[in-house]
C-alpha cells in the first residue's frame, strides 16, 4: 500500500509539472496576444472588448494545444515520457511492456477529463485502489505507468550517457576546440 501511495504521489507531481508547462505556454501566448491587440484597438481596427477576450481565447487555445502535444505527441516520440515524467522518473508502457500506440495516448488524454474530476481525486483513488496503480485512462487504454531507473537529478546522468560526459555536452568541437 505504501508503494502505491508513493507512486500515486509521483504521478500527481508529474501531472502538476506537465499542467504547469501547458499553462505557462498559454500565459505567454496570451500576453503576446494582448500586446498585439493594444495597438490594433488604439488604431480602431478592433473593438475595445478585444483586450479582454483575445488574450482569454488565445490562452485557452494555446494551453489546450500544448497539453495535447505534451500528453500525446511528446510521449509518442520520446518513448512514453512526458516532460513531467522525465523529471519524476516515470514512463508509460502497454500491459505487455511495449511502447503504446498513438491511439492509447489519445484515449489516456481524453479520459483525463474523467480522472481530473474533484481536482484529480478520482485519478488518485483509482491509482491507489487498482492492483497495478492505473488511473481510469490507463485502464481503458490498457497502459500503465512504471518507474524508470533515473529521476530528477539522475536525469542529467541519463542524458550524459547519450552525449558523453557533462563537459562533452558543452565542449566546442570546432577547429579550435579539443
N, C-alpha and C positions, 0 to 999 in steps of 0.2 A: 504494500500500500504506500509506503514511503517513497519507493521508486516511481510509482505512478504520479504522486503529488509533485515530486521533483521534475519529472518530465513535463507535466502539465504546466508547472511554473516556467520552465524553459520555453515552452511553446507560447505562453502568454507574453513573455518578454519579446520573443521573436515576432509575434503578431503586432505588438505595440511598435517595435522598431520599423517593420515594414509599413505600417499605417502612418507613422510619423514621416517617413520618407515620401510617401504619396501626398500627404497633406502639405508638407514643406514645399514640394514642387508646385502644388496647387496654389499656395500662397504667393510664391514668387511670380507665377504666371498671372495671377490676379492683380498683383501690384503693377506689373508691366501693362496689363490691360487698362488699369486706372490711369497710368501715366500717358498712355496713348489717347484715352478718352478726353482728358482735360483740355488739350488744345483743340480737339475736334468740337468740344462743347463751346469753347470760347469763340471759335470761328462760326458757330451757328450751324454746324453740319450734323450735329446730333442733339436730341433734346436733353435738358438738364437732368432728367431722371436716369440717363445713361451712366452717370457717375456712380449710381447705386447698383443697377442691375448688370452692367457689363462686367465688372470685376467678380460679382457673385456667380454669374453664369460661367464665366471663364474658370473660376476656382473649382466649381463642381465638375466641369468637363475635364479639366486638367488632372484633378485628383483622381477622378474615375478612370481616366485613360492610364495614368501612372500606376494605379492599383492593378489594372488589367495586365499591364506589362510586368509588374513585379510578381504577380501570382501565377501567370500563365507563361509568358514568353521567356522570362529570365530562367525559371527552373527547367523549362523545356530545352533551353540552350546550354545551361550550366550544370547538368547532371542532377536535377532535382533540388537545387538550393536557391532560395531567395536571399536577398542581402541580409535580412534578419536571421535567417537560418545559418548563414555563413558565420555570423558573429556568435551565435549560440551553439554552434557545432551540431546542427541537425540536417537531415536530408530526407526527401520524400522517395519512397520506394513502392513498388507493387507488392501485393501479398506474397508473391513468389520470389521477391528480392531483386527484380529487374527495374529498369527505368520506365516510368509511366509514359503513356502516350499523351498527346495534346488534349484528347477528349477527357481524360482523367483529371487533368489540371483545370479544364473548363468546368467540370462537374464540381470539383472542390471549390472553385471560385464562386460559382452560382450559389452553392449551399452555405457560403459564408454568411449570407443573409439570415439563414436559419440559425447557424452556430453563433451569430453575433447577438441574438436576442438576449434581453436582460443584461446588457453590457458584457456579453460573452459568457455569461453563467451557464448557458446551455452547452457551449463547447467544453467548458471546464468540467461540468458534470459528466458529460459524455466521455471525456478523456479519462476521468478518474474511475468511472463505472465499467468501461469496456475492458475486456481482457488484454487487448493489445494497445490500449491507450489511444483509441481512434475517436475523432470527432465525427459528427454526422456526415460531413462532406467526405471524410476518409472512408467511412463505411459504405456509402453509395458508390464512390469511385473505386473501391477495392484497393485502397492505398493505405500506407501507414508512414509515420514519421519516425525515423530512427536516429540515434546519436552517431556522429562521426568520430574519428579519432582526435580531431582538433576542434578547439573552440576559443573564442576570444583572442587573447594574445598569441595562442598557438596557431591562429590563422596565418600570422606572419611566417611562422615556421613552415606551414604548408605551402605558402607562396614561394618561399625560398627554395623549396625542393624542386619547383618548376624552373625558377630563374637562377639557381645557384645560391651563393651566399648573399646576405643582405647588401653587402658592398657591391656585388656584381650588378644589382638592380640599378644602382646609381652611377656606376663606373662608366667613364667615357671610353668607348671602344673605337673612337675615330683615329685618324692618323697620328695625333699627338698623344693618345691615351695608351695605357699599357695593355 
